[in-house]
């Protein structure tokens, strides 16, 4: 009887989950980093036995790429030497992976399989396709009054700067523009000659946000000025009223 109740509970638990295969595409830059965020519908009423990340193989079972077993260790097992020092995992976010120093070979389809303790049903699945761009510019940010971005090219790339200047880029290169003479169009080019162009210049308003008067300060100042003006006007009116009344009294006498 007890086993039957357990089986019914597990069946209801599985039915409440979405029985569809989720798939998503994320982009990364060559020689850059990417957070591979898998978003599976985990069966919350069951305890997870393992998280397995696999690569597809034609006409064969998926190839195991990495594995995390929360009941055995806080570390993941990597099944390729090329992943050492590049693939990281935080047990607090068990479904996610952090991938560093991307290469062209990392572009692939990655499937996460989640299995459960005392459960014989199909595993939970989530697919991420990682698209690695062979050249890209990071979004420019303003840091210490400088326009800052990163050029990603992989090996043997070139950064073309204003004034016909060039610099070799092996992997990635931080670009800082801190004066008007360095402002202009920058080209980030990989070894194959594919280039991306980015205009970099210092912002016209270089005043730090913390130094700008806030709207609260401005409103407070205006209120104080208005109160002072009203007080002066009332005082002046009272004095004139008293002066006129005194003059009228003297005339009657």
C-alpha positions as CSV (number, residue, x, y, z in Angstrom):
1,X,0.0,0.0,0.0
2,X,2.8,2.4,0.9
3,X,4.7,1.6,-2.3
4,X,1.6,2.3,-4.3
5,X,1.2,5.7,-2.6
6,X,4.9,6.5,-3.4
7,X,4.4,5.5,-7.0
8,X,1.3,7.7,-7.3
9,X,3.2,10.6,-5.7
10,X,6.1,10.2,-8.2
11,X,3.7,10.0,-11.1
12,X,2.0,13.2,-10.1
13,X,5.3,14.9,-9.5
14,X,6.4,14.0,-13.1
15,X,3.1,15.1,-14.6
16,X,3.3,18.6,-13.0
17,X,6.6,19.2,-14.9
18,X,6.6,20.4,-18.5
19,X,7.3,17.5,-20.8
20,X,8.9,19.5,-23.5
21,X,12.5,19.9,-24.5
22,X,13.8,23.4,-23.9
23,X,16.4,24.8,-26.3
24,X,18.2,28.2,-26.3
25,X,21.1,29.9,-28.1
26,X,23.7,32.0,-26.4
27,X,26.6,34.0,-27.9
28,X,30.2,34.3,-26.7
29,X,33.3,36.0,-28.1
30,X,36.4,34.1,-29.1
31,X,39.0,34.3,-26.3
32,X,36.3,35.7,-24.0
33,X,34.2,34.3,-21.2
34,X,30.5,33.2,-21.1
35,X,28.1,32.1,-18.4
36,X,26.2,29.0,-19.7
37,X,22.9,29.4,-17.8
38,X,20.8,26.3,-18.2
39,X,17.1,26.8,-17.1
40,X,15.6,23.3,-16.8
41,X,12.2,22.6,-15.1
42,X,13.6,20.5,-12.2
43,X,11.3,18.1,-10.4
44,X,11.3,19.9,-7.1
45,X,9.6,17.1,-5.2
46,X,12.6,14.8,-5.9
47,X,16.2,14.8,-4.9
48,X,18.7,15.3,-7.7
49,X,21.2,12.5,-8.1
50,X,23.4,14.0,-10.9
51,X,23.8,16.8,-13.4
52,X,25.4,15.7,-16.7
53,X,26.4,17.9,-19.5
54,X,26.8,16.1,-22.8
55,X,27.8,16.8,-26.5
56,X,25.9,15.3,-29.4
57,X,27.4,12.5,-31.5
58,X,26.0,11.3,-34.8
59,X,24.1,8.0,-34.6
60,X,25.5,7.4,-31.1
61,X,24.6,8.2,-27.5
62,X,25.6,11.7,-26.3
63,X,29.2,12.1,-25.2
64,X,29.6,12.9,-21.5
65,X,31.4,16.3,-21.2
66,X,31.1,17.2,-17.5
67,X,29.3,15.8,-14.4
68,X,28.3,17.1,-11.0
69,X,27.0,14.8,-8.2
70,X,25.9,16.9,-5.3
71,X,25.7,14.0,-2.8
72,X,29.3,13.0,-3.5
73,X,31.4,16.1,-4.1
74,X,31.2,19.9,-4.4
75,X,33.4,19.8,-7.6
76,X,32.5,18.8,-11.1
77,X,34.2,16.1,-13.1
78,X,35.6,17.3,-16.4
79,X,36.0,14.6,-19.2
80,X,38.3,16.6,-21.5
81,X,41.8,17.9,-20.7
82,X,41.2,21.0,-22.7
83,X,38.6,22.0,-20.1
84,X,41.1,22.3,-17.2
85,X,41.4,25.9,-16.1
86,X,38.6,27.0,-18.4
87,X,35.4,25.4,-17.1
88,X,34.2,26.4,-13.7
89,X,31.1,25.5,-11.6
90,X,29.5,26.8,-8.5
91,X,27.5,24.2,-6.5
92,X,25.2,27.0,-5.3
93,X,24.0,27.3,-8.9
94,X,24.2,23.6,-9.9
95,X,22.8,23.9,-13.4
96,X,25.1,26.6,-14.6
97,X,28.7,26.5,-16.0
98,X,31.2,29.3,-16.5
99,X,33.3,28.9,-19.6
100,X,36.6,31.0,-20.0
101,X,38.9,31.7,-23.0
102,X,36.5,30.4,-25.7
103,X,37.8,28.9,-28.9
104,X,36.2,28.1,-32.2
105,X,36.0,24.4,-31.2
106,X,33.8,25.3,-28.2
107,X,30.9,26.2,-30.5
108,X,28.5,23.3,-30.0
109,X,25.3,22.0,-28.7
110,X,25.4,21.3,-24.9
111,X,22.6,19.2,-23.3
112,X,22.1,19.1,-19.5
113,X,20.6,15.8,-18.2
114,X,19.3,15.8,-14.7
115,X,18.6,12.4,-13.0
116,X,16.9,11.9,-9.6
117,X,17.2,9.5,-6.7
118,X,14.6,6.7,-6.6
119,X,13.2,7.8,-9.9
120,X,13.2,5.7,-13.0
121,X,11.4,8.1,-15.4
122,X,13.2,10.1,-18.2
123,X,15.7,12.7,-17.0
124,X,15.0,16.4,-17.2
125,X,16.7,18.0,-20.2
126,X,17.8,21.4,-21.3
127,X,19.8,22.3,-24.5
128,X,22.1,25.3,-24.9
129,X,23.7,26.0,-28.3
130,X,26.9,28.1,-27.8
131,X,27.6,30.4,-30.8
132,X,31.2,31.6,-30.6
133,X,31.8,34.8,-32.7
134,X,35.2,34.9,-34.3
135,X,35.7,38.6,-33.8
136,X,33.9,41.1,-31.6
137,X,34.0,44.4,-29.7
138,X,32.8,44.7,-26.2
139,X,30.2,47.4,-25.4
140,X,32.1,50.6,-24.5
141,X,31.9,51.8,-20.9
142,X,33.0,55.0,-19.3
143,X,35.6,54.4,-16.6
144,X,37.5,57.3,-14.9
145,X,36.5,59.6,-17.8
146,X,37.9,57.1,-20.3
147,X,36.0,55.1,-23.0
148,X,36.9,51.5,-22.3
149,X,36.2,48.4,-24.3
150,X,37.7,45.0,-25.3
151,X,38.7,43.8,-28.7
152,X,38.4,40.0,-29.1
153,X,40.2,38.4,-32.1
154,X,41.7,35.1,-31.1
155,X,45.3,34.4,-32.1
156,X,47.2,36.7,-34.5
157,X,44.6,39.4,-34.6
158,X,45.1,43.2,-35.2
159,X,43.7,46.3,-33.6
160,X,43.7,49.2,-36.0
161,X,43.7,52.7,-34.4
162,X,43.3,56.3,-35.6
163,X,46.4,57.7,-37.2
164,X,47.1,54.4,-39.1
165,X,48.5,52.8,-35.9
166,X,48.2,49.0,-35.3
167,X,48.7,46.6,-32.5
168,X,48.9,42.8,-32.5
169,X,46.2,41.1,-30.5
170,X,46.6,37.5,-29.3
171,X,43.3,36.6,-27.8
172,X,41.9,39.9,-26.5
173,X,43.1,43.4,-25.8
174,X,41.7,46.1,-23.5
175,X,41.3,49.5,-25.3
176,X,41.2,52.8,-23.4
177,X,40.5,56.2,-24.9
178,X,41.2,59.0,-22.4
179,X,41.8,62.1,-24.6
180,X,40.5,63.7,-27.7
181,X,43.6,62.9,-29.7
182,X,43.0,59.2,-29.3
183,X,39.3,59.4,-30.2
184,X,38.1,58.0,-33.5
185,X,37.3,54.7,-35.3
186,X,38.9,51.5,-34.0
187,X,38.9,48.3,-36.0
188,X,39.2,44.9,-34.4
189,X,40.4,42.3,-36.9
190,X,41.0,38.5,-36.6
191,X,43.7,36.5,-38.5
192,X,41.3,35.8,-41.4
193,X,40.9,39.6,-42.0
194,X,37.3,39.9,-40.6
195,X,37.0,43.2,-38.9
196,X,34.5,45.1,-36.7
197,X,34.6,48.9,-36.4
198,X,33.8,50.8,-33.2
199,X,33.8,54.6,-32.7
200,X,35.4,55.4,-29.4
201,X,35.5,58.9,-27.9
202,X,35.3,60.6,-24.5
203,X,31.8,61.7,-23.4
204,X,31.0,65.4,-23.7
205,X,29.8,65.5,-20.0
206,X,32.7,64.2,-17.9
207,X,31.4,65.4,-14.6
208,X,31.0,62.4,-12.3
209,X,27.4,61.7,-11.4
210,X,28.1,62.1,-7.7
211,X,29.2,65.7,-8.2
212,X,26.1,66.8,-10.0
213,X,23.5,68.5,-7.9
214,X,20.6,66.2,-7.3
215,X,16.9,67.1,-8.0
216,X,16.3,66.9,-4.2
217,X,18.9,69.5,-3.4
218,X,17.6,71.8,-6.2
219,X,14.0,71.5,-4.9
220,X,15.1,72.1,-1.3
221,X,17.0,75.2,-2.3
222,X,14.0,76.6,-4.2
223,X,11.7,76.0,-1.3
224,X,14.1,77.7,1.1
225,X,14.4,80.7,-1.2
226,X,10.6,80.9,-1.6
227,X,10.0,80.7,2.2
228,X,12.6,83.6,2.7
229,X,10.9,85.7,0.0
230,X,7.4,85.1,1.6
231,X,8.8,86.0,5.0
232,X,10.4,89.2,3.7
233,X,7.2,90.2,1.9
234,X,5.0,89.6,5.0
235,X,7.4,91.5,7.3
236,X,7.5,94.4,4.8
237,X,3.7,94.5,4.6
238,X,3.3,94.5,8.4
239,X,5.8,97.4,8.8
240,X,4.0,99.4,6.2
241,X,0.7,98.7,7.8
242,X,2.0,99.8,11.2
243,X,3.6,102.9,9.7
244,X,0.4,104.0,7.9
245,X,-1.7,103.4,11.1
246,X,0.7,105.5,13.2
247,X,0.5,108.3,10.6
248,X,-3.2,108.3,10.7
249,X,-3.3,108.5,14.5
250,X,-1.0,111.6,14.5
251,X,-3.2,113.3,12.0
252,X,-6.3,112.8,14.2
253,X,-4.5,114.3,17.1
